[in-house]
Amino acid sequence: MTHHISLRTRVLPAVAAVGMLVPVVAGAAPASAATAPQVSCTSGKAGLAAKLQRDITAALATRTGTVAVGLRDRTTNTTCTLRATSSYDSASVVKVTVLATLLWDAKKTNRYLTSRESGLATAMITKSDNAATTALWNQLGVTKVKGFLAAAGMTRTVPGSGGYWGLTQINVTDEQRLLSLITARNTVLSDNSRAYILKLMGNVVTSQKWGTPAGAPSSVSVHVKNGWLQRATRGWRVHSIGAFKGGGHDYTISVLTDGNSTMNYGVNTIQAVAKVIHRDLTPTASAASRYTPTTTPKEAYVAVPRG
């Protein structure tokens, strides 16, 4: 039995967003860290860039650790970045790349996913199943993963070696690029492939639906994938990437962190950033309509080498 997802693709010329881009830059750390990278925002909507940079900066002002942020809203032609090219151990966030690679590779021969592949993909994304991820990673091999990364323009992402897919090196620029490919027509992923990825990211179990969805209004569809792991140096890595559409907006958010003292500390940092972004983009949504993640967030803990 096969999962009948069409892998044919169509191409639609990109349409440039209108509006003057207004760049705004502000410090993202306390005065004691004056040399730290700063939040930089641009927007085609008057006043939005300044508001976002101010609110993201404030959300991070008392947080420790190293945080990277990416935001893009197609509707208002808005972007924000912080440490956009800094590298982080991917943890389970790489699972979206694994699924995209699987679909990209199958599209080349216009084949459907098998029932086995479909089952593994569903477990990998909706439940963050590590065994399913390892099975697909081994099936594809690093060469095919690198092939997808090249086709996708994710030039700074480096697959983990020795089977440690959770140690793939990722950054905000490439994660935002991946989310862009998933949420708009392109020649890398077919329309049906994109819809399949979004469907799975929209069906993540509640205990893993934390991070970037925090504060999203009910009028906005939520698609998310998170990850975390702990290492001997730089503490906990905690990440969240998400795609959101509705309420007059079409936007993606990536927040990558390390140097967290605990897993929950990293989750709270990400959610502080996410809440102000959702609020600034959708200011008229009521507090009651905004998503409140579980207070006991979970994720699959990714294996790392000893030492």
C-alpha positions as CSV (number, residue, x, y, z in Angstrom):
1,M,0.0,0.0,0.0
2,T,1.3,3.4,-0.8
3,H,0.6,6.8,0.5
4,H,-0.7,8.7,-2.5
5,I,1.0,12.0,-2.3
6,S,1.7,13.4,-5.7
7,L,5.3,14.6,-6.1
8,R,4.9,16.6,-9.3
9,T,5.8,20.2,-9.2
10,R,4.6,23.4,-10.8
11,V,6.5,26.7,-10.9
12,L,5.0,30.1,-10.1
13,P,7.0,33.2,-10.6
14,A,7.8,35.0,-7.4
15,V,5.8,38.1,-6.7
16,A,7.7,40.9,-5.0
17,A,6.1,42.4,-1.9
18,V,5.3,46.0,-2.1
19,G,6.1,48.7,0.4
20,M,9.2,50.6,1.5
21,L,11.5,48.6,3.7
22,V,12.4,50.6,6.9
23,P,15.5,49.1,8.6
24,V,15.7,49.4,12.3
25,V,18.4,48.0,14.6
26,A,18.5,47.9,18.4
27,G,20.5,46.2,21.1
28,A,19.3,42.7,22.0
29,A,21.2,42.4,25.3
30,P,21.8,44.3,28.5
31,A,24.2,47.2,28.5
32,S,26.9,44.9,30.0
33,A,26.9,43.0,26.7
34,A,27.0,46.1,24.4
35,T,29.1,44.3,21.8
36,A,26.5,41.5,21.4
37,P,24.7,41.2,18.0
38,Q,21.6,43.3,17.7
39,V,18.1,42.7,16.5
40,S,17.6,44.1,13.0
41,C,14.1,44.6,11.5
42,T,12.7,45.9,8.2
43,S,9.1,46.3,7.2
44,G,6.8,47.7,4.5
45,K,4.4,48.7,7.2
46,A,5.0,52.0,9.0
47,G,6.1,51.6,12.5
48,L,6.1,47.8,12.6
49,A,9.9,47.3,12.3
50,A,10.6,49.7,15.2
51,K,8.0,48.0,17.4
52,L,9.2,44.5,16.7
53,Q,12.9,45.3,17.3
54,R,12.0,47.1,20.5
55,D,9.8,44.3,21.8
56,I,12.1,41.4,20.8
57,T,15.0,43.2,22.4
58,A,12.9,43.7,25.6
59,A,11.9,40.0,25.6
60,L,15.6,39.0,25.6
61,A,16.9,41.7,27.9
62,T,17.0,39.5,31.0
63,R,17.6,36.2,29.4
64,T,21.0,34.4,29.5
65,G,22.3,32.1,26.8
66,T,22.8,32.7,23.1
67,V,19.7,33.3,21.1
68,A,19.2,33.6,17.3
69,V,15.9,34.8,15.8
70,G,14.4,34.9,12.4
71,L,11.0,36.4,11.3
72,R,9.5,36.9,7.9
73,D,6.0,38.1,7.2
74,R,5.1,38.1,3.5
75,T,2.0,40.2,4.0
76,T,3.8,43.2,5.4
77,N,7.2,42.5,3.8
78,T,8.6,42.3,7.3
79,T,11.8,40.6,8.5
80,C,13.7,40.5,11.7
81,T,17.0,38.8,12.4
82,L,19.4,38.2,15.2
83,R,22.6,36.1,14.9
84,A,21.2,34.8,11.6
85,T,24.3,32.9,10.6
86,S,25.3,31.5,14.0
87,S,25.5,27.7,14.0
88,Y,23.6,25.5,16.6
89,D,23.3,21.8,17.1
90,S,20.0,21.0,15.5
91,A,18.4,18.5,17.9
92,S,15.0,17.4,16.5
93,V,14.5,20.5,14.4
94,V,16.4,18.7,11.6
95,K,13.6,16.3,11.3
96,V,11.8,18.8,9.0
97,T,14.9,18.8,6.7
98,V,14.9,14.9,6.7
99,L,11.2,14.9,5.6
100,A,11.9,17.5,2.9
101,T,14.8,15.5,1.7
102,L,12.7,12.4,1.5
103,L,10.0,14.2,-0.6
104,W,12.6,16.0,-2.8
105,D,14.4,12.7,-3.5
106,A,11.1,10.9,-4.3
107,K,10.0,13.7,-6.6
108,K,13.0,13.2,-8.8
109,T,11.5,9.8,-10.0
110,N,7.9,10.9,-9.6
111,R,7.2,8.2,-7.1
112,Y,4.8,8.1,-4.1
113,L,6.0,7.5,-0.6
114,T,5.6,3.9,0.5
115,S,3.3,3.1,3.4
116,R,6.4,2.5,5.5
117,E,7.9,5.9,4.6
118,S,4.6,7.6,5.3
119,G,4.4,5.9,8.7
120,L,7.9,6.9,9.6
121,A,7.5,10.5,8.5
122,T,4.3,10.9,10.5
123,A,5.9,9.5,13.7
124,M,9.1,11.6,13.1
125,I,7.2,14.9,12.8
126,T,4.0,14.6,14.9
127,K,5.7,12.7,17.8
128,S,9.3,13.5,17.2
129,D,10.1,9.8,17.0
130,N,13.9,9.3,17.0
131,A,13.9,5.7,15.7
132,A,11.8,6.8,12.8
133,T,14.2,9.6,12.1
134,T,17.2,7.3,12.2
135,A,15.5,4.9,9.8
136,L,14.8,7.6,7.2
137,W,18.3,9.2,7.8
138,N,20.0,5.9,7.1
139,Q,17.8,5.2,4.1
140,L,18.6,8.6,2.5
141,G,22.2,8.8,3.5
142,V,24.2,12.0,4.0
143,T,24.8,12.4,0.3
144,K,21.1,12.9,-0.5
145,V,20.7,15.2,2.5
146,K,23.5,17.3,1.2
147,G,21.9,17.2,-2.3
148,F,18.7,18.6,-0.9
149,L,20.5,21.3,1.1
150,A,22.3,22.4,-2.1
151,A,19.0,22.4,-4.1
152,A,17.3,24.4,-1.3
153,G,20.0,27.0,-1.0
154,M,20.6,26.0,2.7
155,T,24.3,26.6,2.2
156,R,25.4,26.8,5.8
157,T,23.7,23.7,7.1
158,V,26.1,20.8,7.8
159,P,24.7,17.3,8.3
160,G,25.7,15.5,11.5
161,S,28.4,12.8,11.0
162,G,28.6,9.3,12.4
163,G,24.8,8.9,12.4
164,Y,24.3,11.8,14.8
165,W,21.7,13.6,12.8
166,G,20.8,15.7,15.9
167,L,24.2,17.3,15.7
168,T,23.5,18.7,12.2
169,Q,24.7,22.3,12.3
170,I,21.8,24.7,11.5
171,N,21.3,28.5,11.6
172,V,18.4,30.9,11.4
173,T,19.0,31.9,7.8
174,D,18.8,28.4,6.5
175,E,15.8,27.4,8.7
176,Q,13.9,30.4,7.5
177,R,14.8,29.4,3.9
178,L,13.4,25.9,4.6
179,L,10.2,27.4,6.0
180,S,9.9,29.6,3.0
181,L,10.2,26.6,0.6
182,I,7.5,24.8,2.6
183,T,5.1,27.7,2.6
184,A,5.3,29.0,-1.0
185,R,5.5,27.5,-4.5
186,N,9.0,26.7,-5.7
187,T,10.9,24.3,-7.9
188,V,12.4,22.3,-5.0
189,L,9.3,20.9,-3.3
190,S,6.0,20.2,-5.1
191,D,2.8,21.7,-4.0
192,N,1.6,18.4,-2.6
193,S,4.9,17.8,-0.8
194,R,4.7,21.2,0.8
195,A,1.1,20.5,1.9
196,Y,2.1,17.2,3.4
197,I,4.9,18.7,5.5
198,L,2.6,21.4,6.7
199,K,-0.1,18.9,7.5
200,L,2.3,16.9,9.7
201,M,3.7,20.0,11.4
202,G,0.1,21.1,12.1
203,N,-0.6,17.8,13.8
204,V,2.2,17.8,16.4
205,V,1.1,16.3,19.7
206,T,0.0,18.9,22.3
207,S,3.0,18.2,24.6
208,Q,5.4,19.2,21.8
209,K,3.4,22.2,20.6
210,W,5.4,24.7,22.5
211,G,7.8,27.4,21.5
212,T,7.0,29.6,18.5
213,P,3.2,29.0,18.6
214,A,3.1,30.7,22.0
215,G,0.7,33.7,21.7
216,A,-0.6,32.9,18.2
217,P,-4.2,33.9,17.9
218,S,-6.9,31.3,17.1
219,S,-7.4,32.9,13.6
220,V,-3.9,31.7,12.7
221,S,-3.0,28.2,11.6
222,V,0.0,26.8,13.5
223,H,2.7,24.5,12.1
224,V,5.7,23.7,14.3
225,K,8.7,21.6,15.0
226,N,10.9,21.8,18.1
227,G,13.9,20.2,19.5
228,W,16.3,20.1,22.4
229,L,19.4,18.3,23.7
230,Q,22.1,18.8,26.4
231,R,25.8,18.7,26.0
232,A,28.8,19.1,28.3
233,T,29.5,22.5,27.0
234,R,27.1,25.4,26.2
235,G,24.3,23.6,28.2
236,W,20.9,22.9,26.7
237,R,20.1,23.6,23.1
238,V,16.4,24.4,22.7
239,H,14.9,25.4,19.3
240,S,11.6,26.0,17.7
241,I,10.6,26.7,14.1
242,G,7.1,27.5,13.0
243,A,4.9,28.6,10.1
244,F,1.8,30.7,10.7
245,K,-1.0,31.9,8.3
246,G,-4.2,33.8,9.0
247,G,-5.4,37.0,10.5
248,G,-4.1,38.9,7.5
249,H,-0.6,37.5,7.8
250,D,1.6,34.8,6.4
251,Y,4.8,34.5,8.5
252,T,7.5,32.2,9.7
253,I,9.5,32.3,12.9
254,S,12.8,30.5,13.9
255,V,14.3,30.8,17.3
256,L,17.5,28.8,18.1
257,T,19.1,28.9,21.6
258,D,22.0,27.4,23.5
259,G,23.7,28.1,26.8
260,N,20.4,27.4,28.7
261,S,20.7,26.2,32.3
262,T,17.7,23.9,31.8
263,M,15.4,22.8,29.1
264,N,12.5,24.8,30.5
265,Y,14.6,27.9,30.6
266,G,15.2,27.7,26.9
267,V,11.5,27.0,26.2
268,N,10.6,30.1,28.2
269,T,13.1,32.3,26.3
270,I,11.7,31.1,22.9
271,Q,8.1,31.7,24.1
272,A,8.9,35.2,25.3
273,V,10.1,36.1,21.8
274,A,7.2,34.4,20.1
275,K,4.6,36.1,22.2
276,V,5.7,39.6,21.3
277,I,6.0,38.7,17.6
278,H,2.5,37.4,17.4
279,R,1.2,40.3,19.4
280,D,2.9,42.9,17.2
281,L,1.7,41.3,14.0
282,T,-1.9,40.7,15.2
283,P,-2.5,43.4,17.8
284,T,-6.3,43.3,17.7
285,A,-6.6,39.6,18.7
286,S,-7.9,39.1,22.2
287,A,-5.8,37.6,24.9
288,A,-8.3,34.8,25.3
289,S,-7.9,33.8,21.7
290,R,-4.1,33.4,21.9
291,Y,-2.5,30.0,22.2
292,T,-1.1,29.0,25.6
293,P,1.3,26.0,25.3
294,T,1.5,23.2,27.9
295,T,3.3,24.0,31.1
296,T,5.0,20.6,30.9
297,P,6.7,20.7,27.4
298,K,8.2,17.6,26.0
299,E,10.4,16.6,23.1
300,A,12.4,13.5,22.1
301,Y,15.9,13.7,23.7
302,V,18.4,13.3,20.9
303,A,21.5,11.1,21.4
304,V,24.9,12.7,21.4
305,P,28.4,11.3,21.7
306,R,29.8,10.9,25.2
307,G,32.3,13.4,26.6
